[in-house]
Structure formats: structure tokens, C-alpha cells
Amino acid sequence: MLQKGEPRVLTAVSLAAVVLVLAGLAVAVVHFHMPVKETYWALTPPVIAIALALITKEVYSSLFLGILTGAFLNAGFDLVGTLNQVFTGGLIKVLADKWNVGILIFLVILGMMVQLMNRAGGSAAFGRWASNHITTRKGAQLSTMVLGCLIFIDDYFNCLTVGSVMRPVTDKHMVSRAKLAYLIDSTAAPICIIAPISSWAAAVSGFVKGENGINLFVQAIPFNFYALLTIVMMILLITLNVDYGPMALHERNAMKGDLFTTGITKEAREDAEKTEETRGKVIDMLLPIVALIICCVIGMIYTGGFFEGTSFVESFANSDASVGLVLGSFVALLITVVFYLVRQVLPFASCMECLPEGFKQMVPAMLILSFAWSLKAMTDSLGAAKFVAGVVANSAGSLMNFLPCIIFLIAIGLAFATGTSWGTFGILIPIVVSCFQGTDHTMMIISISACMAGAVCGDHCSPISDTTIMSSAGAQCIHLNHVMTQLPYALTVAAVSFFAFLVAGFSKSAPISLCFGIVLLCLVLMAMLRRQRRMI
């Protein structure tokens, strides 16, 4: 445990280390003309940001220092150029991107809908209904997992919807907010990456040139060991009642009534202080959620040309998820307001008061996302992607049977450093296709699965990942608490998946490799359970 004053010492030491690293880089770049672009130095900004976040437990300044490091490197340590890079090449650039703005608008609209449901009493009514039907902690956690699996259209949509629906239920059954955030995160990207009808399937298929992208995506599902084993992991953790690492402390404290361990979040406190209407009914939550799902699906296929004659599957493959989610969520917001006015559960003035409240609720997540996107922009401009692509391409010729597990590890590292799964797909999948296209179709499928699995794993582990940030927001959990409690679980599944990909590289059989992975994961968790019982 940290003693009083130790966090300040760690912060000071960490900042001093960053200053020394930057000073050394400045000397090397300016005086010795050392190249930084498309070299391992291009990974310096995310490494600094992630290390500072984990050490200091402060995410905003850590992300900004990572951005500043990237700006210094891009500008050759020129001060004026650095400021231009931070804002013009960073924050302003990412906030001018149509995709990013669409996601931020989607977040705001979801925040507004959550506020409306709370004010109308729909959330409280659902909590009362659930308390009569979900009577155990295991039931609350399994229900959260099942709902997350059912909302497979998009990971952003999943994170915030599952969080808003299940918070009252898990709170009643003393499930920690960190555990809720883990369940949300583990049913977001891992479910989307094995769902043929999702924004993720559309993105992956778009990176495959010269092949039927959706067909390859479907063939890759049985080999996506990280996603499949994450689902198995959740089931085993819940049914065996086993927790380890920092999560064990959070769950013990939750059983005593402290759902947060390190202090309640501002958003959760504001929710707790609000008095909800008691006349609300379960329909006041269900109808907005159902409307949101249906409208978002329609919005996505609309952007893909479904209403212009394109098939349903192709329209999903060609969809613009950012625009589709905005259109769908806005229509669902209108439906929700009209429904509440017709039912007379909320007057018009109260509905309008919920709009700025919903915006304020999403400000922390929006700020972290904006910083994370800016950090990615700095990393991209330094050529980190090309550096990693070169490493993968150079290793493709040798160790062919070991290539899936090697690609898996490289994808983890790249997604962890950049905080993006989709960016990792875009870099690695074209390389894999070019290496195996027309030579070994099965190995190409396994390697594509390794790209996707590693990208999702790195995304899970990274504190600068957008889905990790959204899962924290959905659970109203302190972000770094979610990162630190989820990390041991994600790394456990990653280690088992590595050996599963190793078996797949030699056997080229999905059933054999997956069964091996499930047995190994069960053995690991049984060992953790015995250790947990000895410590009690």
C-alpha cells in the first residue's frame, strides 16, 4: 500500500524521468541528427503516456505529456513548431475529423437519453423489477454479460447502453463498479469482433483487398481465441466466484457496501443525489433502449446504401458507423421525448433540462477520448505504423508455423501503444493478406484472426483505448481503477490465447486449438481459486 506522500513522490520522479528522456532525445535529434520517424522512437509518446498514467493514477496530464512528447519529436524540438503540433496537428485536427465528431455527438445523445430515463423513473423502475427477478450477485453479473452479448452492433453503443441499464441492478447486489466495467468492456469489442453484423465486421472487411472481406471475417471467427476465451473467462469468473489481482480487493469492498474502493466518481455521486420519479415504469426504460437499437441499426444500413438497393450484409460492410449511430440515436432521442410527453411522466421543461445534464455527464469521457485521439495522431505522424509493419513483413518469411502467435503479440503491442483496434487491423491485415494470398489460405485465416485477437487484447489493456474509456464511463467507474483491475484478467486470457495460436499454427484446426485453450484457461482459474481459498 502507498503511504501518505508517496503518490506525490512517484509523480515527481515520473515527471523528472520524462524530462530526462526528452532532454536525451533532444540532444540526439538536434546534435547527432538521429532519425526518430519510422523507428522505435516513434513509440515513445504512447509509452510515456501509458507509463505515467499507471504510475501517477492521473490520466489527463499523462495523456497530455504523451501528446507533448510526440509534438516535440515531430517538430524537432522547436518550441513554436511544438505548439503548432499539439493543437493544429493534434487536438484541432482530431476534433475536425468527421468520424471523431460523430462519435462525440453520439456520446452526448446517449448521455441525454440516460438522463431522461433517470428523470422519468425508468431506471428506478427497471431496478425494482430486476430486484424481483435477479436475486443473486451471480445473476446480476450473468445478466450484464448476456445483455452485453445481445448488443453486438457497435462497441461504443454497447458500453454506454449496458452500463446505464445494469448499474442499478449490480449496485443492488453489491457488485463493484470495477467488475461492472470489466463485464461491459469484455462484451464490447470481443463480441463485436465475432459478430458478422457489426461495425467491426464492416471495418475488418474493408481492410481486405482482393478477397471477399465478410466471407474471410466469418471464416476467422473460430480462430479468434482471445474473443472466444474472454467469454469463457467471464462465465468461469462468475460461476466459480473467483477474483484475483486488484479486482479481488474491489469485490471484497463491494460486499461491505463500498462499490468504488478509491472513492465515488462525480457522475455517480450526482446520480445518487438525484431523486427519481417513482411513477416511472419498466417501459420507460425498455422502449428508449429498443428504439435506440432499432434506429441505430437502420441508421447504419442507411449509410451503407440499404435503401438504395444494396443487400443487408453489404450495407453493413459499407456503412459509416459514426454517421449511422448519430442519425439513429438522434431519432431515438426524439422518440423518447415524445413518448414521455404522451405518457405525461415528464413535462417538456424537464425533458429540456436533461439535455445539458447529459452533455455534462459525458464531458470526462469526451476529454479523455480527444486526448487519446490526439496522441494517436502524434504516433501516426511519427511513422510508428510503418515501423511495426516493417517488423511484421520481415518476419513473415521465417518461422511460418510460429507466425500466428508472433502476429498476435505484435498486434497486442501496437494496439496497446496506440489505443486503437481498428488502426491495428488497418496496418497488419493487408500485410498478412499479401504474405499468404494464393499460397496458404488456412494460414491466412489464422493470421487474420491473430491480428484481430491481438488488436482487441491490446485495446483491452490500454488505458488510452476509446472502448476502455467508454466502459469506465458506462459503469461510472474511475478510469484507472478499471484499467488496473481488468489488466490481470486480460493478460491471463492473452497468455492462454498465445498458446492456442501456437497450437493453431501447427495443427491448423480451430476445434483442437480452442479446446486446448479452454482446458488451459480452466486449469489457470482453478489454480487461482485454490490460491484465493487459501488466503481467506
N, C-alpha and C positions, 0 to 999 in steps of 0.2 A: 504494500500500500504506500502511496505517496504521502510523505509528511508535509506539514504546513510549510509553504515557501518553496517546496521542490518544483511545482509546476512553473514558477517564475524562473527558477534556475535553469530548468530544461529549456524554457523558451529563449532565455538569454543565450545559452550555449548553442542552441539550434540556429538562432539568427547570426551569431558570430561565425558559425560554420558556413552558413550561406554566404556571408560577406567574404570569407576567406576563399571559398570556391570561386566566386565571381571575380575576386581580385586575381587569382591564379589564371583564370580563363582570360581575363583582360590582358594580362602580360603575355600569355601565349598567343593570343589572337593578334594583338596590336604590334608587339615587338618581334615575334617569331613567325608571324603570318601563318599560324596553324589553321588549317581548314576546320570548320565546325559543321558546315552543311553536308547532309547525307553521310554523316559519320556517327559514331556512338555518342558524340557530344550533343547531337540533336535530341537525345532522350533526357538531357539534363533538366529542362524545365518541369516535366511531369514528375520526375524522380524527386526533385526538391519539394514540389507542392505536396506530393503524397507523404513523403517522409515528415515534413513539418506538420501536416495535418494529424498524422498518427502520434507524433511526439507531443505537440503542444495542445492537442484536442481543440484547436481553433481553426475552422475551415475557411473563413472568409480571407483572413490575412495570408493563410498558407497558399490558397489559390492565386491571390494577387501577386505574391512573391514569385510563384512559378511563372505567371504571365510576365512579370518584370524581368525575370531571368531570360526568358525567350526573346523579349524585346531587346535586351542588351546584346544578345548574341546576333540577332538579325540586323541590328544597327551598327555592329562593330564597335560597341561601347561608346557610341556618340550620344550625348545626353539629349539633344534635340531630336535626333532620329529615334531614340528610345521612346520618348513621349509620343511621337507620331505612331510608332509601332503599337504601343499599349492601347491607344484609343482608335486611331484610324485603321490600323491593321488588325486590331483586336476587338474591343467592345463595340465600336460603331459598325465594323464590318459584320460581326455575327448578328447584331441586332437589326441589320439591314437585310439579312437573308430571309427570304420568303418562308422557307421551311421552319426556321427557328421562331420567327414571329408567329407563325401559325400555331406552333406548339405552345407558346406563351399565352396566346389568346384562348386556346383550348383549356389550359390550366386555369385561367381566370374564370371561364364559363363554368367549369366543374366546381370551382370554389363557390361561385354564386349559387349553383344548384344545391350544394351541400348545405349552405346557409339557409336556403329556402326550405329544405327538408327538415332541418333542425327547428327552424322557427315555426313551421306548420305542425310540428309534433310527430312527423312521420318516423324520424329516427327513434324517438322515445317509444312510439307505438310498436315499432319493429322489435325494439329491445324487450318490451313487455311480452310480445308474442314469442320471441325466441326463448325467453326465460322459462316459458311453459313447455317448450318443445326440445330445447337444448339444455340438458340438466347437468352436464359434466364438463370439466376442463377439456377432456379429450374430444368430446362432442363439439365444443366451441372451436377447437383447433382444426378438427377434421372438416367442419362446415366451412371454415375460412379457406381451407385448401381446395375443397370441392368448388366453391364459388369462384376462386381464382382460376381453376381449370376450365370452368364453363365460359369465362370471359377471355377468350383466346384471340379476339380480333386484333388488339393492339396492346402493347405493354404499358404505355402511358395511361391509357384508358383503364386497364386492369388495376394498376397501382392505386389510383385515387378512388375508383369505384368500390373495390373490395375494402379499402381502408374505411371509407365513410360508412359502409353498410355494416361491417363487422366490429368496429370499435366498441359500440355499446355491449355487444354480446361477449367479446373477450374480456372487457373490463369487468363485467358482472361475475365472470368465472375466474377472475384473478390471473389472467394470462398477461405477462409483461408486454409492454409496448415494443420492446426489442424483439420478442418472439413473434408478435403480430407482424412487425416489419419484415422479419425473416420469411414468414409464410407468404406474405404479399410478394416479396421480391422473388421467391422461389417458384411462384406460379405466374410470374410475368414473362420475362424473357425465356425461361426454359419451356414454358407451354407454347408461346408464340413460335419458337424455333422448330417445333414439331407439329405445328398446325398448318396444313396446306392452304387453308383460307385464313390468311392473316397478312398484316402489313409486312411482317418479316419474310414470309414466303415470297411476297412480291419483290422485296428488296434483293433477296438472295438470287432469285431467278433472273433479275436484271443484270447481275454481275457475270452471268454465264453466257459467253458468246459462242455461236456455232453449235449450240445444243438446245434441246427443249428444257428450259430452266425449271419449270414446275415439275416436269417428269423427274429430273435429277433430284430436285428437292424431296420429292416423295420417296425415291429410292434411298436417299441419305438418312431418312428418319430412323430406321432400325439401328444404324451405326452411330447415332448421336447419343453416345453413352453418358455424357455429362448431364444432358437434359433428362434422360430417362432415369438415371440413377439419383438425380436430385428429387424426383417424385418419390422414388423408393425410400430415399433418406427421410423425407418428411413423414411418410407413413410409419416408418420404424421409430423415429424420434417420438412421435405422438403416442403410438400404441405401446411401446416399451417404456414410455415415460423416462427417457434418458436425456440428460443435458450435460454438456461439458464446456470447458473454457469459460469466458466471461458470461455466456448465456446462463450458466448454472446459477451464478450469483443473482442475475436479474430475475430468474424464475423463483428462486428462494425468497427474494424480497417481495415479489408479486404475491406469493402465497401469504405473506404477512400484511398485505394491503398496500405496499409501495410498488406501483406499476412502472416507475421510471428509474429508480435506483439513484441516479445522479441529479434528480430534480425535474420537476414537471416543466414541459415546454410552455411557451407563452400561448400558443394556439390551444393547447389542451386546457390550460387554466381558464382562458376566455370561454371555451365551450362549457366547462364545468360551472362557471359563474352564471351562465345564461339560464333563464327559466323557460323551458319549452312548454308549448301548448299541450294540455292533457287531452284535448278533444281530437287530436290527430288520430288517424287510423293507419293500419299497415299499408293500405292502398296509397296513402300519401307518400310513402317511400317507394313502393313497388312500381307504381305507374311511371314516375320520373325515370327510374332506373331502366325499365323496359323500353320506354320511349328513347332513352339515351342510346341503348344498344341498337335498337332498330334503325334509328335515324343515323347513327354513325356508320352502320353497315351500308345503308342506302347512300350516304354521302361519299363513302369510299368507292363504291362501284360506279357512282355517278361520275366521279373524276376519272375513272378508268374507261368511260365510254359505254357503259352498260345500256343506257337508254338510247344509244345511237346504233345499236345492233351487235355490239361486242358480247361474247359469251360471258357468263358469270365468272368463271375461273380466270379468263383473260382480263376481264375488267379489274379483278383484284390484283392481277400481276402488273397491270399498267396504272394502278391507282396512285394518286398523290395523297398519302395518308394524312399529311399535315392539313391540307385544304379540306379533305373529306371529313376529318374529325371536327374541324371548326364549323363547317356547314351543319353537320349532324348535331353537334352539341348545342349550337345556337337555336336550331329548330326545337330540340328537346327542351331548352330553357323556356322558349315561348309557350310550348305545350304545358309545361309545369306551372307557369304563372297563370295561364288561362284556367287550368284545372283547379288551382287553389282558389281563384276568384269565383269560379262557378260553384265550388263546394262551400264557399264562404268560410274557409278556415283561416284565411289571411286577407286583410284589406289591401288595396292597391298600394297604399303608402308603405305598409310593412314590407311588401314584396320589393319595392324600390330601395328600401333601407338595406335589404340583404345584398344588393349588388356591390356597393363599395366594401361591405364587410367581407364578402367572398374574395374580392380583389386583395384586401389586406392579408387575408389568411394565406394567400399564395405568394406573397412577396418574398419570404425567405427562400422558398424553393426556386423562384424565378431568378433571384440574385445569384444563388449558387450555380444554377444552370448557365446563366450568362457568363459567369467567370469560368466555368468548366469548358464552355464552347470557345471562349477566348484563348484558353490555354491550349486547346486542341488546334486552334488556328496558328498559334505560335509554333507548335510542334510540327504541323504540316509545312509551314513556310521554311522550317529548318531542314526539311527533307528526311524526317525520321521514317516515313513510309517507304521511300526508295531504299534507304539503308537496310531496313528489315527485309524488303522484297529481294534485295541482292543476296542477303544471307540465305533466304529460303531457296532461291534459284540455284545457288552454288552447291547446296547440299542435296539437291534433287537427284543428282546422278548416282550418288553412292548411298549405301545403307538403305536400299529401297524398301525392305520389309520393316525397317525401323522408322520410315518416313512419317506414317500417320501420328505416332506418338511425339515425334520431333515437331511436326507442324502444330500439334495440339499445344505443346509448350510455348512455341513461338507466338501462337495466337493469344495465349493467355498473357504473355508479356506485353504484346502490342496493345491489346485491349485494356490491360491494367494501366499502362502508361498513358494512353490517350483517352480512356474513359468511354470508348465507343465500340459497340459490336459491329455496327454497320460499316464503319470505316475499315475495320479489320477484315470483314468479308470482302470489301472492295479491293483491298490490297492483295490478299492471299488467294482467294478463289480463282481469279484469272491466271495466276501463276500455276496453280495446281492443274487447272484445265489444260493449259498449254503443255505441261510436262507429261500428262497421261493421255491426252486426247488421241484416239486412234491407235493406242498401244495396249493399255490395260484399263478397261472400263471399270472393273470392280475396285481396283486400287484408286482410281479417280474418285469414285463414290465415297470410299472410306476416307480419303484425304479431304474431300469437301466437308464431310461430316466432322472431321477433326478440326477444320477451320472454324466451323460454326460452333462446335462444342467449346473449343478453346476461347473463342470470342465471347461467348456467354459467360464462361467461367471468369475470365479476366474482368469482364463487365461487373460481375457479382462482387468481386474482391475489391474493386477500385472505389475509393471514396469520391472520385470526381466523375463517376458514371452517372448519366442522367437517370437511368432507371433506379439506381441505388438511392439517388437524391429523392426521386418521386416516391419510392417506397417509404422512406423516412417521413415525407410529407403526408402520405396517405395514412400512416399509423400515428402521426403526430408524435414521433419519437425523435429524440436528439440524434442528429445525423451520425455523428461519430460513434455513438453508442450502437447504432445499427451496424455500422461498418465493423467495429471490433467484435461484436457478438456473432455476426454472420461469418466472419473470416475463417474461424476454425472449422465450421461446417462445410463451407465452400471448398476449403483446402482438402478436407477429408474426401469429399466426392471427387475432387480433381485428381488426387493421388490414385484412387481406385480406377478412375477413368483412364489414367495414363497406362496402367497395366492392361486394361481392357483393350485399348488401342494397340498395345504391344501384341496382344494375342490376335487381334484382328489383322494386323499386318502380316502375320504368318498363316493364320487359318482362313482368312477372307470370308469368315462366317459370322453373321450377325447374332444368331441364336447362341452359338458357343461362346462368343466374346461377352455377350450381355449376361448370360447365365454365370459365367466366371465372375463378372463384375458384381452381380447381385450377391453371390455367395461371399465374396471377399468383403463387401460392404457390411453384410450381416455379421461376419466374424469381427470386424473392427468395432461395430457398435455393441456387440455382446461383450467385448473386452472393456469398452468404455462403461457399460452398465455394471459390470463386476467391480470396476475401479470406483464407480460412484457409490455403490453399496458399501464398499469397504470404508469409504470416507465418512459415511453417515454414522 
